[in-house]
Amino acid sequence: MSLNIYLGMLHQAEQTLAESFRQVAEGHAAEPDVHHLCHALAQQCDEHSRVLLPVVQRYGEDRSDGEPERLHAEGLSTTRQGPVGLLRDLQDLYLLASFVDVTWTMVKQAGSALRDRGLLDVVTRCDGETATQLRWLQTRMKQAAPQALVAACASPAADRAAP
């Protein structure tokens, strides 16, 4: 059984996502909604790790170096500056949260096959919250995109470059 590999990936990815939300919160503290909500979402990820722990203890957790590097997600170690930086950082969070989301889906499938009610309860709770995180990130990116992508084009240098 390889469920322990996915549990290890999921446990690590939730921790990485929490750290990345905190990184973005601090790096974009001038954006009050980003600052506060990213901290709240980081706490949610911490809670996901906490409620996943009994399942990890039951099935084990394989974080061995023998697994291909592509089977883990790297978090954000720095944040970018300005409106485009915020947009890129939110995009990175979205990619990481998507990795977490699809990993919850794989673990749910295993829980269904095993008929493990405890595992399925954890998945139901955490998977739904991860989906909400993804929706917020997508909405916030949509909100940030016009300013980040179009406002830069409205600069005098952009006007001179136009034919």
Secondary structure, 3 states (H helix, E strand, C coil): CCHHHHHHHHHHHHHHHHHHHHHHHHHCCCCHHHHHHHHHHHHHHHHHHHHHHHHHHHHCCCCCCCCCHHHCCCCCCCCCCHHHHHHHHHHHHHHHHHHHHHHHHHHHHHHHHHCCHHHHHHHHHHHHHHHHHHHHHHHHHHHHHHHHHHHHHHCHHHHHHCC
